[in-house]
Amino acid sequence: MSTIIALDTHDVRFPTSRELDGSDAMNPDPDYSAAYVVLRTDASDDLAGYGLVFTIGRGNDVQTAAVAALAEHVVGLRVEDVIADLGAFARLLTNDSQLRWLGPEKGVMHMAIGAVINAAWDLAARAAKKPLWRFIAELTPEQLVDTIDFRYLTDALTRDEALAILREAQPQRAQRIATLIEQGYPAYTTSPGWLGYSDEKLVRLAKEAVADGFRTIKLKVGANVQDDIRRCRLAREAIGPDIAMAVDANQRWDVGPAIDWMRQLAEFHIAWIEEPTSPDDVLGHAAIRQGITPVPVSTGEHTQNRVVFKQLLQAGAVDLIQIDAARVGGVNENLAILLLAAKFNIRVFPHAGGVGLCELVQHLAMADFVAITGKMEDRAIEFVDHLHQHFLDPVRIQHGRYLAPQAVGFSAEMHPASIAEFSYPDGRFWVEDLAAAKA
């Protein structure tokens, strides 16, 4: 028997704003950051679970404090009990009535809960000596649905419907695992398209992406329509007619301007427009979708929980969705969202623009392929080529595809040296940066 003895947190920040990596119309100067969590145990093999919340700099201390507030619920639990009922563990955290008041099930507190839940799944996969995608994929349909909270979903997806989806997929699981290991999972890249990049850098990186095997690239748009027209034209000329090109406004527009703007970009054969308006505006997305047909509409990276995803799908507001490994209530809630998407026959293109997000979300997409939909050729996981060197099990991309992780766990563990150097404000990088600024 072993026990969780500590919930450690770290405020880790990287200076990505210096090169404008990650820049877009709404977030011009992000410093990719993580509220990083470690569930430490007294197991003889030093078993631990790792998770994180992605932020973009200021406020990461607030997010880290929210994670730390959950320690009283976690420390002292038996590891075996947590692993045996990950659904109960998630409910333990989400149903604290006083903390729930800070949401409910949205915002800083919900993301903190998601990070701790993800760390528990990492713990479970490590104990089983499997990568998380395979740990999820090899659970029985009954075990999977037991992890999901169907509250507020039953008008769109019932437990029995979810079981039916999972049971239908079960006979093909072994073959799909073999296919995934052999072929990997399709990726698309946003790395050429950050808004702060020069035209020359955009063109160079777009050509490199095609040479590396990517079949879709994504550009950030929304600050100036003439700039967007120019950049889309340059990108289209660089990649040719056979490579898909998506655009992402990062919530910049109201409904009317979104429709007008996208009509001006339609000539470039846009694969989808992502986050055209507020992530909470379900009816706004529906109006935009109707107004710019046939350009597909997508959102999801800032969608707060399974309930808003349900509404987007019920309203016919989107053609595809993004899930985010660190935005909602952990693996459990993302499984609910994936099952909703399967029920409504909506494609999923996971969001991964942030530190650690590629590492995390690949597991969810691969589990979806094996255990839920059996589909991956009409979808892709986002890839951005930043900060992977800070993780013990970084993503592997080959010919524009994610290779299935083989190391145990959720791929969330960071190198101790990276934590020591980039912890804020006392890490070596930030201490030296402050000293240089004062000099």
C-alpha positions as CSV (number, residue, x, y, z in Angstrom):
1,M,0.0,0.0,0.0
2,S,1.2,3.5,-0.8
3,T,0.0,7.0,0.0
4,I,0.1,10.4,-1.7
5,I,2.3,12.4,0.6
6,A,2.5,15.7,-1.2
7,L,1.1,17.9,-3.9
8,D,4.0,20.0,-5.1
9,T,3.5,23.0,-7.3
10,H,5.9,25.1,-9.5
11,D,5.4,28.4,-11.3
12,V,7.4,27.8,-14.5
13,R,7.7,30.5,-17.2
14,F,9.5,30.6,-20.5
15,P,10.4,33.9,-22.2
16,T,8.7,33.1,-25.6
17,S,7.6,36.8,-26.0
18,R,11.3,37.7,-26.9
19,E,10.9,36.0,-30.3
20,L,7.1,36.5,-30.6
21,D,6.6,32.7,-30.6
22,G,3.0,32.1,-29.9
23,S,1.9,35.6,-30.9
24,D,-1.6,36.2,-32.2
25,A,-4.2,39.0,-32.6
26,M,-5.5,38.7,-29.0
27,N,-2.2,37.6,-27.3
28,P,0.7,39.6,-28.9
29,D,3.4,38.8,-26.4
30,P,2.9,35.5,-24.6
31,D,5.4,34.0,-22.2
32,Y,4.5,30.3,-22.4
33,S,4.1,29.1,-18.8
34,A,3.0,26.2,-16.7
35,A,1.5,25.8,-13.3
36,Y,3.2,22.4,-12.8
37,V,2.0,19.8,-10.3
38,V,3.6,16.7,-8.9
39,L,1.7,14.1,-6.9
40,R,4.4,12.5,-4.7
41,T,3.9,9.2,-3.0
42,D,5.7,7.0,-0.5
43,A,5.9,4.1,-2.9
44,S,9.2,2.3,-2.8
45,D,9.8,2.9,-6.5
46,D,9.3,6.7,-6.2
47,L,6.0,6.5,-8.1
48,A,4.7,10.0,-8.9
49,G,2.1,11.7,-11.1
50,Y,2.7,14.8,-13.2
51,G,0.4,17.4,-14.6
52,L,0.2,21.1,-15.6
53,V,-2.0,24.0,-16.5
54,F,-0.8,26.1,-19.5
55,T,-0.9,29.9,-19.2
56,I,0.8,32.7,-21.0
57,G,2.7,34.4,-18.2
58,R,1.2,36.9,-15.8
59,G,-1.3,35.1,-13.6
60,N,0.6,31.9,-13.6
61,D,1.2,32.4,-9.9
62,V,-2.6,32.7,-9.4
63,Q,-3.1,29.4,-11.3
64,T,-0.4,27.7,-9.2
65,A,-2.0,28.9,-6.0
66,A,-5.3,27.4,-7.2
67,V,-3.6,24.0,-7.7
68,A,-2.0,24.2,-4.3
69,A,-5.5,24.8,-2.7
70,L,-6.4,21.2,-3.6
71,A,-3.7,19.6,-1.5
72,E,-6.0,19.0,1.5
73,H,-8.2,16.8,-0.7
74,V,-5.3,14.8,-2.1
75,V,-2.6,14.3,0.5
76,G,-3.2,11.2,2.5
77,L,-5.2,9.3,-0.1
78,R,-4.2,5.8,-0.9
79,V,-2.7,5.5,-4.3
80,E,-4.5,2.2,-5.0
81,D,-7.9,3.8,-4.2
82,V,-7.3,6.7,-6.5
83,I,-6.2,4.5,-9.4
84,A,-9.1,2.1,-8.8
85,D,-11.7,4.8,-9.2
86,L,-10.5,7.8,-11.2
87,G,-14.2,8.9,-11.6
88,A,-14.6,9.2,-7.8
89,F,-11.3,11.1,-7.6
90,A,-12.5,13.6,-10.1
91,R,-15.8,14.1,-8.3
92,L,-14.0,14.5,-5.0
93,L,-12.3,17.6,-6.5
94,T,-15.1,19.1,-8.6
95,N,-17.7,18.7,-5.9
96,D,-16.1,20.7,-3.1
97,S,-19.0,23.1,-2.7
98,Q,-16.9,26.1,-1.5
99,L,-14.3,25.7,-4.3
100,R,-17.1,25.0,-6.8
101,W,-18.5,28.5,-6.1
102,L,-15.4,29.9,-7.9
103,G,-16.7,28.4,-11.1
104,P,-18.7,26.3,-11.2
105,E,-16.6,24.0,-13.4
106,K,-14.8,26.8,-15.3
107,G,-11.9,29.2,-15.0
108,V,-8.8,29.1,-12.8
109,M,-10.2,26.6,-10.3
110,H,-11.5,24.2,-12.8
111,M,-8.2,24.2,-14.7
112,A,-6.4,23.6,-11.4
113,I,-8.6,20.6,-10.8
114,G,-7.9,19.4,-14.3
115,A,-4.2,19.5,-13.7
116,V,-4.5,17.4,-10.5
117,I,-6.8,14.9,-12.2
118,N,-4.4,14.6,-15.1
119,A,-1.6,13.9,-12.7
120,A,-3.7,11.1,-11.2
121,W,-4.1,9.6,-14.6
122,D,-0.4,9.9,-15.1
123,L,0.1,8.1,-11.8
124,A,-2.3,5.3,-12.9
125,A,-0.6,4.8,-16.3
126,R,2.8,4.7,-14.7
127,A,1.6,2.2,-12.1
128,A,0.3,0.1,-15.0
129,K,3.6,0.6,-16.9
130,K,1.8,1.9,-20.0
131,P,1.7,5.1,-22.0
132,L,-1.5,6.9,-21.1
133,W,-3.1,6.6,-24.5
134,R,-2.8,2.8,-24.3
135,F,-3.9,2.7,-20.6
136,I,-7.1,4.5,-21.6
137,A,-7.6,2.4,-24.8
138,E,-7.3,-0.9,-22.9
139,L,-9.9,0.0,-20.2
140,T,-13.2,-1.7,-20.7
141,P,-16.2,0.3,-22.0
142,E,-17.7,0.0,-18.5
143,Q,-14.5,1.3,-16.8
144,L,-14.3,4.2,-19.2
145,V,-17.9,5.4,-18.7
146,D,-17.4,5.1,-14.9
147,T,-14.8,7.9,-15.1
148,I,-17.2,10.3,-16.8
149,D,-19.7,12.7,-15.1
150,F,-22.8,12.6,-17.3
151,R,-24.5,15.3,-15.2
152,Y,-25.8,18.1,-17.5
153,L,-25.2,15.9,-20.6
154,T,-28.1,13.4,-20.7
155,D,-30.2,15.5,-23.0
156,A,-27.4,15.0,-25.6
157,L,-25.4,11.9,-24.5
158,T,-26.5,9.2,-22.0
159,R,-24.4,6.7,-20.3
160,D,-26.0,3.9,-22.3
161,E,-25.3,5.8,-25.6
162,A,-21.6,6.2,-24.5
163,L,-21.4,2.5,-23.7
164,A,-22.8,1.7,-27.1
165,I,-20.2,3.8,-28.9
166,L,-17.4,2.2,-26.9
167,R,-18.6,-1.3,-27.3
168,E,-18.9,-0.9,-31.0
169,A,-15.3,0.2,-31.2
170,Q,-14.0,-2.6,-28.8
171,P,-13.5,-5.4,-31.3
172,Q,-11.1,-3.3,-33.5
173,R,-9.0,-2.0,-30.6
174,A,-6.0,-4.4,-31.1
175,Q,-5.8,-3.7,-34.8
176,R,-6.1,0.1,-34.2
177,I,-3.2,0.0,-31.7
178,A,-1.1,-1.8,-34.2
179,T,-2.0,0.7,-36.9
180,L,-1.2,3.6,-34.6
181,I,2.2,2.3,-33.6
182,E,3.0,1.6,-37.3
183,Q,1.7,4.8,-38.8
184,G,1.4,7.5,-36.1
185,Y,-1.3,10.1,-36.0
186,P,-1.6,13.0,-38.4
187,A,-0.4,16.4,-37.3
188,Y,-0.8,20.0,-38.6
189,T,1.5,22.8,-37.7
190,T,1.0,26.4,-36.5
191,S,4.7,27.1,-36.3
192,P,4.9,29.2,-39.5
193,G,1.8,31.3,-38.7
194,W,2.5,33.3,-35.6
195,L,1.3,36.9,-36.1
196,G,4.5,38.6,-35.0
197,Y,6.6,36.7,-37.6
198,S,8.0,38.6,-40.6
199,D,6.7,37.7,-44.1
200,E,10.1,36.2,-44.9
201,K,9.9,34.0,-41.8
202,L,6.3,33.0,-42.6
203,V,7.3,31.9,-46.1
204,R,10.4,30.0,-45.0
205,L,8.7,28.1,-42.3
206,A,5.7,27.3,-44.5
207,K,7.9,25.8,-47.1
208,E,9.8,23.9,-44.4
209,A,6.5,22.5,-43.0
210,V,5.6,21.1,-46.4
211,A,9.0,19.6,-46.8
212,D,8.7,18.0,-43.4
213,G,5.5,16.2,-44.4
214,F,2.8,18.4,-42.9
215,R,-0.4,18.4,-45.0
216,T,-2.0,21.4,-43.1
217,I,-0.6,24.6,-41.8
218,K,-2.4,27.3,-39.7
219,L,-2.0,31.1,-39.7
220,K,-3.0,33.6,-37.0
221,V,-5.3,36.3,-38.3
222,G,-7.5,39.1,-37.0
223,A,-5.4,42.2,-36.4
224,N,-5.6,43.8,-39.9
225,V,-7.5,42.5,-42.8
226,Q,-5.1,43.7,-45.5
227,D,-2.2,42.2,-43.6
228,D,-4.1,38.9,-43.4
229,I,-4.9,38.9,-47.1
230,R,-1.2,39.5,-47.9
231,R,0.0,36.8,-45.5
232,C,-2.6,34.3,-46.7
233,R,-1.5,34.9,-50.3
234,L,2.1,34.5,-49.4
235,A,1.4,31.3,-47.5
236,R,-0.8,29.9,-50.3
237,E,1.9,30.6,-52.9
238,A,4.5,29.0,-50.6
239,I,2.6,25.8,-49.9
240,G,0.8,25.3,-53.2
241,P,-2.8,24.3,-53.9
242,D,-2.7,20.8,-52.4
243,I,-1.8,21.7,-48.8
244,A,-4.6,22.7,-46.5
245,M,-4.5,26.1,-44.8
246,A,-6.5,27.0,-41.7
247,V,-6.7,30.4,-39.9
248,D,-7.2,31.3,-36.3
249,A,-8.6,34.6,-35.0
250,N,-8.2,33.8,-31.3
251,Q,-11.6,35.4,-30.4
252,R,-10.8,38.7,-32.0
253,W,-14.1,39.5,-33.8
254,D,-17.7,40.3,-33.1
255,V,-20.1,38.2,-35.2
256,G,-20.6,40.7,-38.1
257,P,-16.9,41.5,-38.5
258,A,-16.1,37.8,-38.4
259,I,-18.4,37.2,-41.4
260,D,-17.1,40.2,-43.4
261,W,-13.5,39.3,-42.6
262,M,-13.7,35.7,-43.6
263,R,-15.5,36.4,-46.8
264,Q,-12.4,38.4,-47.8
265,L,-10.1,35.4,-47.0
266,A,-12.3,32.8,-48.6
267,E,-10.4,33.0,-51.9
268,F,-7.5,31.2,-50.2
269,H,-9.4,28.0,-49.7
270,I,-9.5,28.1,-45.9
271,A,-9.7,24.7,-44.2
272,W,-11.4,26.2,-41.2
273,I,-11.6,29.4,-39.2
274,E,-10.8,28.8,-35.5
275,E,-12.1,30.9,-32.6
276,P,-13.7,33.6,-34.7
277,T,-15.4,35.1,-31.6
278,S,-16.0,34.7,-27.9
279,P,-15.7,31.0,-26.9
280,D,-18.8,31.4,-24.8
281,D,-21.0,32.7,-27.7
282,V,-22.7,29.6,-29.0
283,L,-25.3,31.4,-31.0
284,G,-22.6,33.7,-32.4
285,H,-20.7,30.8,-33.7
286,A,-23.8,29.4,-35.3
287,A,-24.5,32.8,-37.0
288,I,-20.9,32.9,-38.3
289,R,-21.1,29.4,-39.6
290,Q,-24.2,30.2,-41.5
291,G,-22.7,33.4,-42.8
292,I,-19.5,32.1,-44.2
293,T,-20.5,28.7,-45.6
294,P,-18.7,26.7,-47.0
295,V,-15.8,27.7,-44.8
296,P,-15.9,25.5,-41.7
297,V,-16.0,27.0,-38.2
298,S,-14.2,25.7,-35.2
299,T,-13.6,26.5,-31.5
300,G,-12.7,24.7,-28.3
301,E,-9.4,25.6,-26.9
302,H,-11.0,28.1,-24.5
303,T,-14.3,26.2,-24.2
304,Q,-14.8,25.9,-20.5
305,N,-16.4,22.6,-19.9
306,R,-18.4,19.7,-21.4
307,V,-21.7,21.7,-21.1
308,V,-20.6,24.4,-23.5
309,F,-19.3,21.8,-25.9
310,K,-22.7,20.1,-25.7
311,Q,-24.4,23.4,-26.6
312,L,-22.1,24.1,-29.5
313,L,-22.9,20.7,-30.9
314,Q,-26.6,20.8,-30.2
315,A,-26.8,24.3,-31.9
316,G,-25.0,23.2,-35.0
317,A,-22.6,26.0,-34.3
318,V,-19.3,24.3,-35.4
319,D,-18.0,22.0,-38.1
320,L,-15.1,20.7,-36.0
321,I,-13.8,21.3,-32.5
322,Q,-10.6,21.6,-30.6
323,I,-10.1,19.9,-27.3
324,D,-7.4,21.1,-24.9
325,A,-5.7,18.8,-22.3
326,A,-5.3,21.5,-19.7
327,R,-8.5,23.7,-20.1
328,V,-11.3,21.4,-18.8
329,G,-11.5,19.0,-15.9
330,G,-8.8,16.6,-16.9
331,V,-8.9,13.3,-18.9
332,N,-12.4,12.5,-17.5
333,E,-14.1,15.6,-19.0
334,N,-12.1,15.3,-22.2
335,L,-13.4,11.7,-22.6
336,A,-16.9,13.1,-22.2
337,I,-16.2,15.7,-24.9
338,L,-14.7,13.1,-27.3
339,L,-17.8,10.9,-26.9
340,L,-20.1,13.9,-27.5
341,A,-18.2,14.6,-30.7
342,A,-18.5,11.0,-31.8
343,K,-22.3,11.1,-31.1
344,F,-22.7,14.2,-33.2
345,N,-20.2,13.0,-35.9
346,I,-18.0,16.1,-35.4
347,R,-14.3,15.9,-36.2
348,V,-11.8,16.8,-33.4
349,F,-8.5,18.7,-34.1
350,P,-6.9,19.0,-30.7
351,H,-5.3,22.3,-29.6
352,A,-1.6,22.1,-28.7
353,G,-0.3,25.6,-28.9
354,G,1.5,25.9,-25.6
355,V,4.1,24.4,-23.3
356,G,3.5,20.7,-22.8
357,L,0.2,20.7,-24.6
358,C,1.5,18.6,-27.6
359,E,2.9,16.1,-25.1
360,L,-0.4,15.8,-23.3
361,V,-3.1,16.0,-26.0
362,Q,-1.5,13.4,-28.3
363,H,-2.6,10.8,-25.7
364,L,-6.2,11.9,-25.9
365,A,-6.4,11.9,-29.6
366,M,-4.8,8.5,-29.9
367,A,-7.1,7.0,-27.3
368,D,-10.0,8.5,-29.3
369,F,-8.8,6.7,-32.4
370,V,-8.4,3.3,-30.7
371,A,-11.3,3.3,-28.2
372,I,-14.0,5.6,-29.6
373,T,-14.0,6.6,-33.3
374,G,-11.5,4.5,-35.2
375,K,-10.9,7.7,-37.3
376,M,-7.7,9.7,-37.7
377,E,-7.2,10.5,-41.4
378,D,-9.8,13.2,-41.5
379,R,-8.4,14.9,-38.4
380,A,-5.1,16.0,-37.0
381,I,-3.3,17.1,-33.8
382,E,-1.8,20.6,-33.7
383,F,2.0,20.8,-33.5
384,V,4.1,23.8,-32.5
385,D,7.9,23.4,-32.4
386,H,8.5,25.1,-29.0
387,L,9.9,24.0,-25.6
388,H,9.7,20.2,-26.1
389,Q,13.3,19.9,-24.9
390,H,12.1,20.6,-21.3
391,F,10.2,17.3,-21.1
392,L,11.6,13.8,-20.3
393,D,9.3,12.3,-23.0
394,P,9.0,14.9,-25.7
395,V,6.7,14.4,-28.7
396,R,8.2,12.7,-31.7
397,I,7.1,13.9,-35.2
398,Q,8.0,12.1,-38.4
399,H,6.8,13.0,-41.9
400,G,4.1,15.2,-40.4
401,R,2.7,12.6,-38.0
402,Y,2.9,12.1,-34.2
403,L,4.6,8.9,-33.3
404,A,2.7,7.0,-30.6
405,P,4.5,7.5,-27.2
406,Q,6.0,4.4,-25.8
407,A,7.2,5.7,-22.4
408,V,4.9,5.1,-19.5
409,G,2.5,7.9,-18.3
410,F,1.1,11.1,-19.7
411,S,4.4,12.6,-21.0
412,A,4.0,15.6,-18.6
413,E,7.2,15.2,-16.6
414,M,9.6,18.1,-16.9
415,H,13.4,18.0,-16.5
416,P,14.3,19.1,-12.9
417,A,17.0,21.4,-14.5
418,S,14.3,23.2,-16.5
419,I,12.2,23.7,-13.5
420,A,15.2,25.1,-11.6
421,E,16.2,27.4,-14.4
422,F,12.7,28.8,-15.3
423,S,10.8,28.8,-12.0
424,Y,9.4,32.3,-11.5
425,P,10.7,34.6,-10.0
426,D,13.6,32.7,-8.3
427,G,14.8,30.5,-11.2
428,R,18.3,31.2,-12.5
429,F,17.0,32.6,-15.8
430,W,14.7,35.1,-14.2
431,V,17.1,36.2,-11.5
432,E,19.7,36.9,-14.2
433,D,17.1,38.6,-16.4
434,L,16.1,40.9,-13.6
435,A,19.7,41.7,-12.7
436,A,20.4,42.6,-16.4
437,A,17.3,44.8,-16.5
438,K,18.6,46.8,-13.5
439,A,22.1,47.1,-14.8
